[in-house]
Amino acid sequence: MAEILKLDTAHWSNFHGTRERDKPDHRAIFMLEDDGKPAQSYLAASATAYAGLIDEARQAGVSVTALGSSWSFSDLVSGGDILLETSGANVIFEIAQADMAGGSGVDPEGLALASAGATVGLLNRFLESRGRSLATSGAHDGQTMGGMLGTGTHGSVIDFGGFQNQIRGVHLVTGTGDSVWIERGPRPILDPQYVAKFADRRFLDNGLFEAALVHLGGLGIVNAVLIESVPLFELEVLKTMAVLGRDAIGELERGEFRSFCARLGYDREPYFVEVVIDPFLPFRPAPMMPAAKALITVYFKLTDTSQFRRVAGTGPVDDILRLIVKQLIDHPDRLPTPTVAALARMEFAKGVTSGGPLPKVRWSEASPPFDPHNVMGVPVPLHNDALAIPRERLLEALSVGNRAFLGIGGGHVVWTLRFVSACAGTLAFTRFHNTTVINMDGLRSDASTDASAAAIAAIEAHGIPISQHWGKMGRITPDRFAREYDLPNPPDPSKAEQWRHARSVFLQANVQPVFASEPLKKWGLA
């Protein structure tokens, strides 16, 4: 049994305090007596509860936004009249051979059926206890399955794609007696009789499936996802600092990641590369010219489990925001803008790999629990912006963006470069086959907002295609959205039109307003 109850919330804000609501219509799902229930019964119960709320909202003429961890900085997280907490439905189920359709070619041991409120951390523990692992996820493990698909969490694994590339099925609730199960097809993975116990309609359609992988809250309420994991592996972690010249940036731009690692002293194929640069002195433009050291983290993948061992001192891998906050001084607007990059270097230097065996971690340790950024118990306001560009134009984008960033005086941020390829999802912001994501991470201040916006605008004005992260602080205007997703693409419809088609298939006309948040209306998606 499942029940959705109204919460007595005087004031609501998202995790980072960038979106707030006074006396919101705040609901949460509670799963009652769910221990030991089979997956189909559990998902049918949660789907029934969600459907009841959808019908209530439809009759009242209001909209619903389903919340995961409320991590996102953008107004997608608060765009609905009703805010629905889904973390109360957070169970993960194994898939047995008897649950599989014949001829799928998929090993059920690698599959997990997770309700949308389950977090990455819960999934990591579930998988590792079974000798399995995620191939990629975000920088921490507090995000939920539904939330990850909401905005397209990209991860940073070379040649793999985003978190959504691991999804094999999605269950969307769209109203009473009308929920949909979508797989890529053409052959089903789960037995149709298994699916029929919790879903009303089933689609084996690549286009509809791709749309569901980045739903933006506009395709229904995500009830569950089918995830395909990989055999358990470990990572050797290299953390180093180096001044980068145009030649090193050129290697990243061309995807010559092994050559890039070789210049760091490790001639091996990397699994993951992250480069944090100081936007005030990002790279050495010519010999003898000044530049700041970049903070470089590389993972090398190990699959031979007989070699698994720990190195003393190995612990969770810090994301750059943690490094900045560890050295935080209050009142960021009073700080000289280069301070954040200098503090990040000071903190990063404490964990630099210094000879000997490289520390080893599992993926769950590479994406550890999120440590709230507090100073003496007070939350620190963070700036977190991100854009995707074609990897092949990285050096050009850094040069153009850097000039604009400095021209406005700079901000309290560093720039983090991450690299992904072939991300799934019709509206994945990592839309280029080879994508570099430039994260602008740091302290929230007027200087950070203005300088980041100036850099992004300059890159775009220079003719470099961009897309902004749906869940971050970027200004996704209707014009920008149209340039990024709604341009004609003959003979195929635009990406936006493909997504709108999926919305018309999944949602009946009288239900569509329930999932029409203000951002979706602004972008012409609802």
C-alpha positions as CSV (number, residue, x, y, z in Angstrom):
1,M,0.0,0.0,0.0
2,A,1.2,3.5,-0.7
3,E,-0.1,6.9,0.4
4,I,0.7,10.5,-0.6
5,L,0.3,12.9,2.3
6,K,0.4,16.7,2.5
7,L,3.3,18.0,4.6
8,D,3.0,21.0,6.9
9,T,5.8,23.0,5.4
10,A,6.1,26.7,6.2
11,H,9.0,27.3,4.0
12,W,10.7,25.1,1.3
13,S,14.0,25.5,-0.5
14,N,16.0,23.2,-2.7
15,F,19.2,21.7,-1.4
16,H,21.4,24.7,-2.3
17,G,18.9,27.4,-1.5
18,T,18.6,28.8,-5.0
19,R,14.8,28.1,-5.2
20,E,12.4,28.9,-2.4
21,R,8.7,28.7,-1.7
22,D,6.6,29.9,1.2
23,K,3.8,27.7,2.4
24,P,4.0,25.4,-0.6
25,D,1.6,22.6,-1.5
26,H,4.2,20.0,-0.4
27,R,3.4,16.3,-0.6
28,A,5.4,13.1,0.0
29,I,4.8,9.4,-0.9
30,F,4.9,6.9,1.9
31,M,5.1,3.2,1.2
32,L,3.3,1.1,3.9
33,E,4.1,-2.5,4.7
34,D,6.4,-2.8,1.7
35,D,8.9,-5.3,3.2
36,G,9.0,-8.5,1.2
37,K,6.6,-7.4,-1.6
38,P,7.5,-8.5,-5.1
39,A,8.6,-5.7,-7.4
40,Q,5.4,-5.7,-9.4
41,S,3.2,-5.3,-6.3
42,Y,5.4,-2.5,-4.9
43,L,5.5,-0.6,-8.2
44,A,1.8,-1.1,-8.8
45,A,1.1,0.4,-5.3
46,S,3.3,3.5,-5.8
47,A,1.9,4.0,-9.4
48,T,-1.6,3.9,-7.9
49,A,-0.7,6.6,-5.4
50,Y,1.0,8.8,-8.0
51,A,-2.0,8.4,-10.4
52,G,-4.4,9.6,-7.6
53,L,-2.3,12.8,-7.2
54,I,-2.2,13.3,-11.0
55,D,-6.0,13.0,-11.2
56,E,-6.4,15.4,-8.2
57,A,-4.1,18.0,-9.9
58,R,-5.9,17.6,-13.2
59,Q,-9.3,18.3,-11.7
60,A,-7.9,21.3,-9.8
61,G,-6.1,22.7,-12.8
62,V,-2.7,22.7,-11.1
63,S,0.7,21.3,-12.0
64,V,3.0,18.8,-10.3
65,T,6.8,18.7,-9.9
66,A,8.2,15.4,-8.6
67,L,11.3,15.9,-6.5
68,G,14.3,13.7,-6.0
69,S,17.1,15.0,-3.7
70,S,16.2,18.6,-4.8
71,W,19.9,19.0,-5.7
72,S,19.3,20.9,-8.9
73,F,20.0,24.7,-8.9
74,S,17.5,25.5,-11.7
75,D,13.8,26.3,-11.5
76,L,13.0,22.9,-12.9
77,V,13.1,21.7,-9.4
78,S,10.4,24.0,-8.2
79,G,8.3,24.8,-11.3
80,G,5.1,23.0,-10.3
81,D,2.2,24.1,-8.1
82,I,2.5,20.8,-6.1
83,L,5.9,19.7,-5.0
84,L,6.0,15.9,-4.6
85,E,8.8,14.2,-2.6
86,T,9.5,10.8,-4.0
87,S,12.3,9.6,-1.7
88,G,9.8,7.6,0.3
89,A,9.6,5.1,-2.6
90,N,13.2,3.8,-2.7
91,V,13.4,0.0,-3.0
92,I,15.6,-1.8,-5.5
93,F,14.8,-5.3,-6.8
94,E,16.7,-8.1,-8.5
95,I,15.6,-9.4,-11.8
96,A,15.3,-13.2,-12.2
97,Q,15.7,-15.2,-15.4
98,A,11.9,-15.9,-15.2
99,D,11.2,-12.2,-15.4
100,M,13.0,-11.9,-18.7
101,A,11.6,-11.9,-22.2
102,G,13.1,-14.6,-24.5
103,G,15.9,-13.6,-26.8
104,S,16.8,-10.3,-25.2
105,G,20.5,-11.2,-25.0
106,V,20.7,-9.4,-21.6
107,D,22.1,-11.1,-18.5
108,P,19.6,-10.7,-15.7
109,E,22.4,-10.7,-13.1
110,G,23.4,-7.3,-14.4
111,L,19.9,-5.8,-14.1
112,A,18.3,-4.0,-11.2
113,L,14.8,-2.5,-11.1
114,A,15.0,0.6,-8.9
115,S,12.1,2.8,-7.8
116,A,12.6,6.4,-8.7
117,G,13.3,7.6,-5.1
118,A,16.2,5.3,-4.7
119,T,19.6,7.1,-4.4
120,V,22.8,6.4,-6.2
121,G,24.3,5.5,-2.8
122,L,21.6,2.9,-2.2
123,L,22.1,1.5,-5.6
124,N,25.9,1.3,-5.2
125,R,25.5,-0.8,-2.0
126,F,22.9,-3.0,-3.7
127,L,25.2,-3.7,-6.7
128,E,28.4,-4.1,-4.8
129,S,26.9,-6.7,-2.5
130,R,26.2,-8.7,-5.7
131,G,29.6,-8.2,-7.3
132,R,28.4,-5.4,-9.7
133,S,29.0,-1.7,-10.2
134,L,27.7,1.3,-12.0
135,A,29.8,2.3,-14.9
136,T,29.3,6.0,-14.2
137,S,27.3,8.5,-12.1
138,G,27.7,12.1,-10.9
139,A,30.1,13.6,-8.4
140,H,28.2,12.3,-5.3
141,D,25.7,9.6,-4.4
142,G,22.8,11.5,-3.1
143,Q,20.9,11.9,-6.3
144,T,17.8,9.8,-7.0
145,M,17.0,7.7,-10.1
146,G,14.2,10.0,-11.1
147,G,16.2,13.1,-10.5
148,M,19.2,11.8,-12.5
149,L,16.9,11.3,-15.5
150,G,15.2,14.6,-14.9
151,T,18.2,16.8,-15.9
152,G,20.6,14.4,-17.5
153,T,23.5,13.8,-15.0
154,H,26.4,13.3,-17.3
155,G,29.2,11.7,-15.3
156,S,32.7,11.9,-16.7
157,V,33.7,8.5,-18.1
158,I,35.4,8.7,-21.5
159,D,33.6,7.1,-24.4
160,F,30.7,6.0,-22.3
161,G,28.0,8.7,-22.0
162,G,25.9,9.9,-19.1
163,F,24.2,8.0,-16.3
164,Q,21.2,7.5,-18.5
165,N,23.3,5.3,-20.8
166,Q,22.9,2.6,-18.2
167,I,19.1,2.7,-18.3
168,R,17.2,-0.1,-20.1
169,G,13.6,0.7,-19.2
170,V,11.5,3.5,-17.7
171,H,8.1,3.4,-16.0
172,L,6.2,6.7,-16.2
173,V,2.9,7.2,-14.4
174,T,0.5,9.5,-16.3
175,G,-2.8,9.1,-14.6
176,T,-5.3,6.5,-13.3
177,G,-5.2,3.4,-15.5
178,D,-2.6,4.9,-17.7
179,S,1.1,4.3,-17.0
180,V,3.7,3.5,-19.6
181,W,6.7,1.2,-19.7
182,I,9.3,2.1,-22.3
183,E,12.2,0.2,-23.6
184,R,14.5,0.9,-26.6
185,G,13.5,-2.3,-28.5
186,P,13.1,-3.8,-30.9
187,R,13.1,-6.8,-28.6
188,P,11.8,-6.6,-25.1
189,I,14.1,-7.2,-22.1
190,L,11.4,-7.8,-19.4
191,D,8.7,-10.3,-20.0
192,P,5.5,-8.5,-21.1
193,Q,3.5,-10.4,-18.5
194,Y,5.9,-9.2,-15.8
195,V,5.5,-5.6,-17.0
196,A,1.7,-5.8,-17.3
197,K,1.4,-6.2,-13.5
198,F,2.4,-2.6,-12.9
199,A,2.2,-0.8,-16.2
200,D,-0.9,-0.2,-18.5
201,R,0.9,0.4,-21.8
202,R,4.2,-0.8,-23.1
203,F,6.4,0.7,-25.9
204,L,9.4,-0.8,-27.6
205,D,10.5,2.3,-29.5
206,N,13.9,3.9,-29.7
207,G,12.6,7.5,-30.2
208,L,10.2,7.4,-27.2
209,F,12.8,5.7,-25.1
210,E,15.4,8.4,-25.9
211,A,12.9,11.1,-24.9
212,A,12.2,9.5,-21.5
213,L,15.9,9.4,-20.6
214,V,15.9,13.2,-20.0
215,H,12.3,13.9,-19.0
216,L,12.7,17.4,-17.5
217,G,9.6,16.7,-15.4
218,G,7.3,16.9,-18.4
219,L,6.5,13.3,-19.3
220,G,4.8,12.0,-16.2
221,I,6.1,10.9,-12.8
222,V,9.0,8.4,-13.0
223,N,8.1,5.4,-10.9
224,A,11.0,3.0,-11.7
225,V,13.9,2.5,-14.0
226,L,15.6,-0.7,-15.2
227,I,19.4,-0.3,-14.9
228,E,22.1,-2.5,-16.4
229,S,25.3,-2.6,-14.3
230,V,28.8,-3.9,-15.1
231,P,31.0,-6.4,-13.2
232,L,32.7,-4.9,-10.2
233,F,35.9,-3.0,-10.9
234,E,38.3,-0.8,-9.1
235,L,40.1,2.4,-10.1
236,E,43.6,3.5,-9.5
237,V,43.5,7.2,-8.7
238,L,46.1,9.7,-10.0
239,K,45.9,13.2,-8.6
240,T,48.5,15.6,-9.8
241,M,49.1,19.3,-10.6
242,A,50.7,20.7,-13.7
243,V,50.9,23.8,-15.9
244,L,49.2,23.0,-19.2
245,G,50.2,24.5,-22.5
246,R,48.4,24.6,-25.8
247,D,49.8,21.3,-26.7
248,A,48.4,19.6,-23.6
249,I,45.0,21.2,-24.2
250,G,45.2,20.1,-27.8
251,E,45.6,16.5,-26.7
252,L,42.4,16.8,-24.7
253,E,40.7,18.5,-27.6
254,R,41.6,15.6,-30.0
255,G,40.7,12.9,-27.5
256,E,44.3,11.8,-27.1
257,F,43.8,11.0,-23.5
258,R,46.6,8.4,-23.3
259,S,49.1,10.9,-24.6
260,F,47.9,13.5,-22.1
261,C,48.4,10.9,-19.3
262,A,51.8,10.0,-20.6
263,R,53.0,13.6,-20.2
264,L,51.9,13.2,-16.5
265,G,54.2,10.1,-16.3
266,Y,51.5,7.4,-16.8
267,D,51.4,6.0,-20.3
268,R,48.1,4.2,-19.9
269,E,44.5,4.5,-21.2
270,P,42.5,6.4,-18.7
271,Y,38.9,5.6,-17.7
272,F,38.1,9.1,-16.4
273,V,39.9,12.5,-16.8
274,E,39.0,15.7,-14.9
275,V,41.0,18.9,-15.3
276,V,40.4,21.9,-13.0
277,I,41.8,25.1,-14.4
278,D,42.2,28.6,-13.0
279,P,40.2,30.9,-15.3
280,F,42.5,33.8,-14.5
281,L,45.6,31.9,-15.9
282,P,44.1,28.8,-17.5
283,F,47.0,27.6,-19.7
284,R,50.4,28.8,-20.9
285,P,49.8,30.5,-24.3
286,A,53.5,30.5,-25.1
287,P,56.9,29.4,-23.6
288,M,57.9,31.5,-20.6
289,M,54.4,33.0,-20.2
290,P,52.7,32.6,-16.8
291,A,50.0,30.1,-16.1
292,A,48.5,28.5,-12.9
293,K,48.8,24.8,-12.3
294,A,45.8,22.7,-13.2
295,L,44.4,20.2,-10.8
296,I,44.2,16.9,-12.6
297,T,42.4,13.7,-11.5
298,V,42.7,10.5,-13.6
299,Y,41.1,7.1,-13.0
300,F,42.7,4.0,-14.5
301,K,40.3,1.0,-14.5
302,L,41.2,-2.4,-13.0
303,T,39.1,-5.4,-13.8
304,D,41.3,-8.2,-12.4
305,T,39.6,-8.7,-9.0
306,S,42.6,-10.8,-7.9
307,Q,44.6,-7.6,-7.7
308,F,42.1,-5.7,-5.6
309,R,43.8,-4.1,-2.6
310,R,43.7,-1.0,-0.6
311,V,46.5,1.5,-0.2
312,A,46.8,3.1,3.3
313,G,45.1,6.5,3.4
314,T,42.8,5.9,0.6
315,G,39.4,7.6,1.1
316,P,36.6,9.2,-0.8
317,V,37.5,11.3,-3.8
318,D,36.9,15.0,-3.2
319,D,34.9,17.0,-5.8
320,I,36.1,20.5,-6.4
321,L,33.4,22.2,-4.4
322,R,34.5,20.3,-1.3
323,L,38.0,21.5,-1.9
324,I,36.9,25.1,-2.2
325,V,34.7,25.0,0.9
326,K,37.4,23.4,3.1
327,Q,39.3,26.7,2.7
328,L,36.4,29.0,2.7
329,I,36.5,32.5,4.1
330,D,33.2,34.2,4.8
331,H,31.7,36.9,2.6
332,P,32.8,35.8,-0.9
333,D,32.0,39.2,-2.5
334,R,34.7,40.8,-0.3
335,L,37.3,38.3,-1.5
336,P,39.6,39.1,-4.5
337,T,38.1,37.0,-7.3
338,P,41.3,34.8,-7.9
339,T,41.2,33.7,-4.2
340,V,39.0,30.6,-4.8
341,A,41.3,29.1,-7.4
342,A,44.3,29.6,-5.1
343,L,42.4,28.0,-2.1
344,A,41.4,25.1,-4.3
345,R,45.1,24.5,-5.3
346,M,46.2,24.6,-1.6
347,E,43.6,22.0,-0.6
348,F,44.1,19.8,-3.7
349,A,47.9,19.7,-3.1
350,K,47.3,17.9,0.2
351,G,46.0,14.8,-1.7
352,V,48.4,14.8,-4.7
353,T,49.8,11.3,-5.5
354,S,53.4,11.2,-4.5
355,G,55.1,8.2,-6.0
356,G,54.6,4.5,-5.1
357,P,51.4,2.5,-5.8
358,L,48.4,4.6,-6.8
359,P,45.5,4.6,-4.3
360,K,42.6,2.3,-5.3
361,V,38.9,3.0,-4.9
362,R,35.7,1.5,-6.1
363,W,33.2,3.5,-8.0
364,S,31.1,4.1,-4.9
365,E,34.1,5.7,-3.3
366,A,34.8,7.8,-6.4
367,S,31.2,9.2,-6.0
368,P,30.9,9.3,-2.2
369,P,28.2,10.6,0.0
370,F,27.7,14.3,-0.3
371,D,29.3,16.3,2.6
372,P,27.2,19.5,3.0
373,H,29.3,22.6,2.5
374,N,29.0,24.2,5.9
375,V,31.2,26.5,7.8
376,M,30.5,26.4,11.6
377,G,27.1,24.9,10.7
378,V,26.1,27.6,8.2
379,P,25.5,26.5,4.7
380,V,27.9,28.0,2.2
381,P,26.2,29.5,-1.0
382,L,27.7,27.7,-4.0
383,H,27.8,28.7,-7.6
384,N,27.5,25.8,-10.0
385,D,27.1,26.4,-13.7
386,A,27.9,24.1,-16.6
387,L,27.8,24.1,-20.4
388,A,28.6,21.5,-23.0
389,I,30.7,22.2,-26.1
390,P,32.0,20.1,-28.9
391,R,35.3,18.7,-27.6
392,E,37.0,19.6,-30.9
393,R,36.7,23.3,-30.1
394,L,38.0,23.2,-26.5
395,L,41.0,25.4,-26.9
396,E,39.1,28.0,-28.9
397,A,36.3,28.1,-26.2
398,L,38.8,28.4,-23.4
399,S,40.5,31.3,-25.1
400,V,37.3,33.2,-25.9
401,G,35.6,32.5,-22.6
402,N,38.7,33.5,-20.7
403,R,38.9,36.9,-22.3
404,A,35.3,37.6,-21.5
405,F,35.7,36.3,-18.0
406,L,38.6,38.6,-17.3
407,G,37.0,41.5,-19.2
408,I,34.2,41.7,-16.6
409,G,36.6,41.3,-13.6
410,G,36.3,37.5,-13.1
411,G,34.4,35.6,-10.5
412,H,34.8,33.3,-7.5
413,V,35.0,30.1,-9.5
414,V,37.3,27.6,-11.1
415,W,36.6,25.8,-14.4
416,T,36.4,22.0,-14.4
417,L,36.7,20.2,-17.6
418,R,35.0,16.8,-18.0
419,F,34.8,14.6,-21.1
420,V,32.0,12.3,-22.3
421,S,30.9,10.8,-25.6
422,A,27.7,9.6,-27.2
423,C,25.3,10.5,-24.4
424,A,21.9,9.0,-24.7
425,G,18.7,11.1,-24.3
426,T,16.9,13.3,-26.9
427,L,17.4,16.4,-24.7
428,A,20.6,15.4,-23.1
429,F,22.6,18.7,-22.7
430,T,25.7,16.7,-23.6
431,R,24.4,16.6,-27.1
432,F,27.6,16.5,-29.1
433,H,29.1,13.1,-30.0
434,N,32.3,14.1,-28.3
435,T,31.5,16.5,-25.6
436,T,33.6,18.6,-23.2
437,V,31.6,19.9,-20.2
438,I,32.9,23.1,-18.7
439,N,31.7,23.4,-15.1
440,M,32.0,26.8,-13.4
441,D,32.2,25.9,-9.7
442,G,32.8,28.1,-6.8
443,L,31.2,30.5,-4.4
444,R,27.9,32.2,-5.2
445,S,28.4,35.9,-5.7
446,D,27.4,38.6,-8.1
447,A,30.9,38.4,-9.6
448,S,30.6,34.6,-10.2
449,T,27.2,35.1,-11.8
450,D,28.2,37.9,-14.1
451,A,31.6,36.5,-15.1
452,S,30.2,33.0,-15.8
453,A,27.4,34.5,-17.9
454,A,29.8,36.7,-19.8
455,A,32.1,33.7,-20.6
456,I,29.2,31.6,-21.8
457,A,27.8,34.4,-23.9
458,A,31.1,35.0,-25.5
459,I,31.7,31.4,-26.4
460,E,28.2,31.2,-28.0
461,A,28.7,34.6,-29.8
462,H,31.9,33.2,-31.3
463,G,29.9,30.6,-33.1
464,I,30.8,27.7,-30.9
465,P,27.7,25.5,-30.3
466,I,26.8,25.2,-26.6
467,S,24.2,23.6,-24.4
468,Q,23.7,24.4,-20.7
469,H,23.1,21.9,-18.0
470,W,19.4,21.6,-17.2
471,G,20.1,21.4,-13.4
472,K,22.6,24.2,-13.0
473,M,22.4,28.0,-12.8
474,G,22.7,28.8,-16.5
475,R,20.3,31.2,-18.3
476,I,18.4,29.0,-20.7
477,T,16.4,31.6,-22.6
478,P,13.8,30.6,-25.2
479,D,16.1,31.8,-27.9
480,R,19.0,29.7,-26.6
481,F,16.7,26.7,-26.3
482,A,15.6,27.1,-29.9
483,R,19.2,27.4,-31.1
484,E,20.3,24.3,-29.2
485,Y,17.3,21.9,-29.7
486,D,14.6,23.3,-32.0
487,L,16.4,23.9,-35.3
488,P,15.1,21.9,-38.3
489,N,17.1,18.8,-38.8
490,P,15.8,17.3,-42.1
491,P,14.8,14.7,-42.8
492,D,14.3,14.2,-39.1
493,P,12.3,16.6,-36.8
494,S,14.2,18.7,-34.3
495,K,15.2,17.2,-31.0
496,A,12.6,19.4,-29.3
497,E,9.9,18.2,-31.7
498,Q,10.9,14.5,-31.0
499,W,10.5,15.2,-27.3
500,R,7.2,16.9,-27.8
501,H,5.9,14.0,-29.8
502,A,6.8,11.6,-27.0
503,R,4.9,13.9,-24.6
504,S,1.8,13.7,-26.8
505,V,2.1,9.9,-26.8
506,F,2.6,9.4,-23.1
507,L,0.2,12.1,-21.8
508,Q,-3.4,12.4,-22.7
509,A,-4.4,16.0,-23.6
510,N,-6.2,16.6,-20.3
511,V,-3.2,15.5,-18.3
512,Q,-0.6,17.5,-20.1
513,P,-1.2,20.7,-18.1
514,V,-0.3,18.7,-14.9
515,F,3.2,18.4,-16.2
516,A,3.6,21.9,-17.7
517,S,5.9,23.7,-15.4
518,E,6.8,27.4,-16.1
519,P,10.3,26.5,-17.5
520,L,8.8,24.0,-20.0
521,K,6.2,26.6,-21.1
522,K,9.0,29.2,-21.5
523,W,10.9,26.8,-23.8
524,G,7.9,25.8,-25.8
525,L,8.0,22.2,-24.6
526,A,4.6,22.4,-22.9
